[in-house]
Amino acid sequence: MEFTGKIIAVLQPKGGVSKNTGNEWKAQEYVIENHDQYPRKMCFEVFGADKIDQFNIQMSEELTVSFDIDCNQWQDRWFNRIRAWKVERVGATAPMATGAPVPPPAPAATPDFGASSANDDLPF
């Protein structure tokens, strides 16, 4: 799933040590708002220090966030988690290849819309 909008909040990063493996973990949450007539907001999480650094999400950026939704249970309660797996800047252009500029395509021949011939097979 995807959500496109503007980052309106960058929350404090969280971290800890996994009880199962003993490995350190880091997660950070962000709030994004779309530009619909009735704007919607979504809080999403980026998990892993490498992903947080790779995405480098900043306030007021226009992004398209690709995410998955998952649910966890804790003490007989269920909590949804929206986890981003890809982030793209809106309007970001691909880097141009170096070399000679590519000329624009040649103009197409202009069709003749003059008087119709007797062989015209259209019914009108």
C-alpha positions in Angstrom: 0.0 0.0 0.0 1.1 3.6 -0.6 0.3 7.0 1.0 1.5 10.3 -0.5 1.7 13.5 1.5 3.8 15.9 3.6 5.7 15.0 6.7 4.2 17.0 9.6 5.9 15.4 12.6 9.1 13.5 13.2 8.9 11.6 16.5 11.7 10.7 18.9 13.6 7.5 17.9 13.1 4.4 20.2 15.5 1.7 20.8 16.4 -1.3 22.9 17.7 -4.8 23.1 15.8 -7.8 21.9 15.0 -10.3 24.6 15.2 -13.2 22.3 18.4 -12.5 20.4 20.1 -9.8 22.5 20.5 -7.6 19.4 20.0 -3.9 19.6 17.1 -2.4 17.6 16.0 1.1 16.7 12.7 2.5 15.3 11.4 5.9 14.5 7.9 7.1 13.8 6.7 9.9 11.4 3.3 11.5 10.8 2.4 12.2 7.2 -0.7 14.1 5.9 -2.2 13.9 2.4 -3.6 16.8 0.4 -7.2 15.6 -0.2 -10.2 17.9 0.3 -10.5 16.3 3.8 -6.8 15.6 4.7 -6.0 12.3 6.4 -3.0 11.7 8.6 -1.0 8.5 9.1 1.6 7.6 11.6 4.2 5.1 10.2 7.3 3.5 11.6 10.7 2.9 10.0 12.5 0.0 11.7 16.2 -0.4 11.8 19.0 2.1 12.1 20.1 1.4 8.5 16.7 2.1 7.1 16.3 5.3 9.2 19.6 6.6 7.9 18.8 5.4 4.3 15.4 7.1 4.1 16.7 10.3 6.0 13.1 11.6 6.4 12.9 15.4 7.2 10.1 17.7 8.3 7.9 19.2 5.5 9.2 16.7 2.8 6.7 15.5 0.2 6.9 11.7 0.2 5.3 8.6 -1.1 5.5 5.9 1.6 5.1 2.2 0.7 4.1 0.3 3.8 2.7 -3.0 5.3 0.2 -3.2 8.1 0.7 -5.8 10.9 -0.9 -6.4 14.3 0.7 -7.4 17.6 -0.9 -8.6 20.8 0.3 -7.4 24.3 -1.6 -8.1 27.5 -4.8 -9.1 25.8 -4.9 -6.0 23.6 -4.2 -5.7 19.9 -2.1 -2.9 18.3 -1.7 -2.1 14.7 1.7 -1.3 13.3 2.3 0.5 10.0 5.8 -0.2 8.9 7.4 1.6 5.9 9.5 -0.5 3.6 10.1 2.1 0.8 10.1 5.9 0.8 10.3 8.0 -2.4 10.6 11.8 -2.6 7.7 13.3 -4.6 9.0 15.1 -7.7 12.5 13.7 -7.4 14.0 13.2 -10.8 16.3 10.5 -11.9 19.8 11.6 -12.5 20.6 12.5 -16.1 23.0 10.3 -18.0 26.2 12.1 -19.1 26.9 12.5 -22.8 25.4 14.3 -25.8 21.9 15.8 -25.4 19.1 13.9 -27.0 17.4 16.0 -29.7 13.6 16.3 -29.6 11.6 14.0 -31.8 10.8 15.2 -35.4 7.3 16.6 -35.8 4.8 14.2 -37.2 3.2 14.8 -40.6 0.1 16.9 -40.3 -3.0 15.0 -41.5 -5.1 16.5 -44.3 -8.6 17.2 -43.0 -9.8 18.7 -46.3 -12.8 17.6 -48.3 -13.6 14.0 -47.9 -13.3 11.6 -50.8 -16.0 9.3 -52.2 -14.1 6.3 -50.8 -14.6 7.5 -47.2 -16.0 4.5 -45.3 -17.2 6.4 -42.3 -21.1 6.5 -41.9 -21.2 10.2 -41.3 
